[in-house]
Every structure is written in structure tokens, then in C-alpha cells.
Amino acid sequence: MKKLVLANLKMYFNITKDIQDYLNNLNDEKENFIAFPPIIYLEKFLNNGFTCGIQDISVHKEGAHTGEVSALSATDLGAKYVLLGHSEIRQKGESDELINKKIKTALNHNLKAILCVGENLEAYNQSQTKEIIKNQISKALKNIDEEIMISYEPVWAIGTGKTPTNNEIEDVVSYIKSLFNYKIKVLYGGSVSEKNIETLNQINNLDGFLIGYAATIPSSLRKIIEVAKK
């Protein structure tokens, strides 16, 4: 089964030349691939024919909100998706209640939401993963019936080079899917790389991957995309 590959490029690119080199290296790898570039480069990705999302949105439609990006602006530019609830933003104080408002805002402006959920190391060691995830999902999706995607990202695995076992991921993915009354797509993110993609791709109930740093290296990302197509 072909799996989706989502590239969260965070703030790794800083100059236009780097972006153009990146695009040139990935120009033939657009199938089942969604890029989430820094917002200032979104239009460049779109103009090169990539399906794109943004890394976060404001809960506000417009107004005096310095530094924020509205869902309306993102849709107007051509973005189709938005990442919400990423652990790096949660760690700055974002609550599940605020994420809930952002998801509603996104859906109201025709952006498809990808909700990131996951436990920290302490919760993992205390076997509280499912409890944490259920709580995050129930609060973030309160009074929301429209279909979204979920990305399971153990906080302790992001950028650390550590990952849960395939059996652990498969179990969590099955659990997440059991919480919904529709066929939801569930992704995995957290230190996915060209070194472990062959192993992770063996997880049959997984629908794709959300890649961080490895996605900034075209050769690594190409390998991940090629394996995910199998």
C-alpha cells in the first residue's frame, strides 16, 4: 500500500537559493507527497507544482495579531492542509482547547487538518500513551464531525533518533483508528529517516509518515518517498 509522506520543513531554510536547489532535487517526487514549507516560501513551492500545507494557523480570521497567519490567507495562497497540535507548539503553551478552535477555523476555510498527538517520555515509561492520546483527541476534536488526519508523534522520539518498536506503533495506530466512526488516516512521525524507513514501512495499518529534519535533505527524502510507494 502506498503511504503518504508529509515534510514538515519547520524553519530549516533561510535563503531562496537553498529552496530552489531543494525544489529542483524533488521535482519528480510529487506523488503522495505534501510539503509544509516556511510560510514565506509557500508560494514558491506551489508555483513548482507541489501540494502544500502550512505549519500552523491563527485562531483569528483577521485583525491585530502580529506574526500570525490566517486560514483565509493560507487558502487564498493555495495551501490545502495545516498541521495543528505539533509538540513544538504545544510546548509553548498551546492547549487542546485552542487546538480545537484552530481545527474549526481550518475546516471553515477548506483547509484539511492534520492533528498531531503523542506522549512524553514519562507517560511512555508509565504506559500512559493511550490515555494521553485519547485525552488529546477528545478535547481537540470536541464538537467536530468532519474528517481529519491524525499524526502520532511521541514527543520523546522527535529529533532524538529514537522510535517506538513497530509493534508499539501498530498498536497505537489501531487504538487511534478505533476511536473514530470513519476510516481515518493515521501517520507516524518522530525520527523517521532513510535508515529506518524500510522497517517502519512494514507497519501495515499505517497510512503515512510525517518527516522533520530528514525531509530537508533531498537524498534522504527521496529514499523515504520511494520506500513509502511500495
C-alpha positions in Angstrom: 0.0 0.0 0.0 1.4 3.4 -1.0 1.8 5.6 2.0 1.6 9.4 2.3 4.8 11.4 3.0 4.5 14.8 4.7 7.5 17.0 5.0 7.4 19.4 8.0 10.3 21.7 6.9 9.9 23.9 10.0 12.4 26.9 9.8 15.4 25.0 8.3 15.6 27.0 5.1 16.7 30.6 5.2 17.6 31.7 1.7 15.9 31.4 -1.6 18.8 29.6 -3.3 18.5 26.7 -0.8 14.8 26.4 -1.5 15.3 26.4 -5.3 18.0 23.7 -5.0 15.6 21.7 -2.8 12.8 22.0 -5.3 15.0 21.1 -8.3 16.1 17.9 -6.5 12.5 16.8 -5.7 10.7 18.0 -8.8 9.8 14.4 -9.9 8.7 13.2 -6.4 5.3 14.9 -6.1 3.0 11.8 -5.9 1.6 11.1 -2.4 3.9 13.9 -1.1 2.8 17.0 0.8 5.2 19.8 1.7 4.9 22.1 4.7 7.4 24.8 4.0 8.1 28.0 5.9 5.2 30.3 5.1 7.4 32.8 3.2 8.3 30.1 0.7 4.8 28.6 0.4 4.1 30.3 -2.9 7.4 29.1 -4.4 6.5 25.5 -3.6 3.0 25.9 -5.0 4.3 27.6 -8.2 6.6 24.5 -8.7 3.5 22.2 -8.6 3.8 20.8 -5.1 0.8 20.0 -2.9 1.3 22.1 0.2 0.1 22.9 3.7 1.1 25.3 6.4 2.7 24.6 9.8 0.1 26.4 11.9 -2.7 28.9 11.7 -4.1 31.7 13.8 -7.4 31.1 15.5 -8.4 34.5 14.3 -9.8 35.4 10.9 -8.2 38.8 10.8 -7.1 41.7 12.9 -4.3 43.0 15.1 -2.4 39.7 15.5 1.2 40.4 14.7 3.2 37.4 13.3 0.2 35.1 12.9 -1.2 33.6 9.7 -4.9 33.4 9.0 -6.5 30.3 7.5 -8.2 32.6 4.9 -4.7 33.8 3.7 -3.3 30.3 3.6 -6.3 29.1 1.5 -6.1 32.1 -0.7 -2.4 31.3 -1.5 -3.3 27.7 -2.4 -2.5 25.7 0.8 -4.6 22.6 1.2 -3.5 21.3 4.6 -2.5 22.6 8.0 -0.5 20.9 10.8 -2.1 21.5 14.2 -1.1 20.5 17.7 2.5 19.8 16.9 4.5 19.1 20.1 6.9 22.1 19.5 3.9 24.4 19.6 2.2 22.6 22.5 5.4 23.1 24.5 5.0 26.8 24.1 1.7 26.6 26.0 -0.9 25.7 23.3 -3.8 23.9 24.9 -6.1 21.2 23.4 -8.9 23.8 23.7 -7.0 26.3 21.5 -6.2 23.5 19.0 -9.9 22.7 18.9 -10.7 26.3 17.9 -7.9 26.2 15.3 -9.2 23.0 13.7 -12.7 24.5 13.4 -11.2 27.6 11.9 -9.2 25.5 9.4 -12.2 23.4 8.4 -14.3 26.5 7.9 -11.8 27.8 5.4 -11.4 24.5 3.5 -8.1 23.5 5.0 -7.6 19.8 5.8 -6.4 19.4 9.3 -3.7 17.0 10.5 -3.8 16.8 14.3 -0.6 15.8 16.0 -0.8 13.8 19.2 1.7 12.0 21.4 3.0 11.3 24.8 6.2 12.5 26.6 8.9 10.1 27.9 7.4 10.0 31.4 4.0 9.0 30.1 5.5 6.4 27.8 7.5 4.8 30.7 4.3 4.7 32.8 2.3 3.0 30.0 0.0 6.1 29.7 0.3 6.5 25.9 -3.2 5.6 25.0 -4.7 7.6 27.9 -2.8 10.7 26.8 -3.7 10.3 23.2 -7.4 9.7 23.9 -7.5 12.8 26.0 -5.8 14.9 23.4 -8.1 13.7 20.6 -11.3 14.1 22.6 -10.5 17.7 23.6 -9.0 18.8 20.3 -11.9 17.3 18.3 -14.8 18.3 20.6 -17.9 19.0 18.5 -16.1 18.3 15.3 -17.6 15.8 12.9 -15.6 16.4 9.7 -12.8 14.1 8.7 -9.3 14.9 9.6 -5.9 13.1 9.7 -4.0 12.1 12.9 -0.2 12.1 13.2 1.1 10.0 16.1 4.3 11.7 17.2 5.8 10.5 20.5 7.3 13.6 22.0 10.3 11.6 23.2 11.0 10.4 19.6 11.0 13.8 17.8 14.6 14.7 16.8 16.2 12.2 19.2 16.9 9.3 16.8 14.7 7.0 19.0 11.5 5.4 17.8 8.9 3.0 19.4 9.0 -0.5 18.1 6.9 -1.4 15.1 4.6 -3.4 17.3 4.1 -0.4 19.6 3.3 1.9 16.7 0.9 -0.6 15.2 -0.9 -1.0 18.5 -1.2 2.8 18.9 -2.4 3.3 15.3 -5.0 0.6 15.8 -6.2 2.2 19.0 -6.4 5.7 17.4 -8.5 4.3 14.5 -10.8 2.5 17.0 -11.8 6.0 18.4 -13.4 7.1 15.1 -16.6 6.0 13.3 -15.0 6.7 9.9 -11.9 5.3 8.2 -9.3 7.8 9.5 -5.8 8.1 8.1 -3.1 7.8 10.8 0.5 8.9 10.2 3.6 8.3 12.2 6.3 11.0 12.9 9.3 11.0 15.2 12.9 10.5 13.9 11.8 8.9 10.7 14.9 8.7 8.4 16.3 6.9 5.4 17.9 4.5 7.9 14.7 3.2 9.5 12.1 3.8 6.8 12.3 0.2 5.4 11.5 -1.1 8.9 8.8 1.5 9.6 7.2 0.9 6.2 6.4 -2.7 7.3 3.7 -1.4 9.7 0.6 -2.4 7.7 -2.1 -0.3 9.3 -0.1 3.0 9.0 -1.2 5.4 6.3 2.0 7.5 6.1 4.8 9.5 7.7 5.3 13.0 8.9 9.0 13.8 8.5 11.0 16.5 10.2 14.7 17.1 9.7 15.3 14.2 7.3 12.9 15.9 4.9 15.3 18.8 4.5 17.9 16.5 2.8 16.6 15.7 -0.7 18.5 12.4 -1.0 17.1 11.2 2.3 13.6 12.4 1.5 13.7 10.8 -2.0 14.6 7.4 -0.3 11.7 7.8 2.1 9.3 8.6 -0.6 10.4 5.7 -2.8 10.1 3.2 0.1 6.7 4.6 1.0 5.4 3.9 -2.5 6.0 0.1 -2.1 
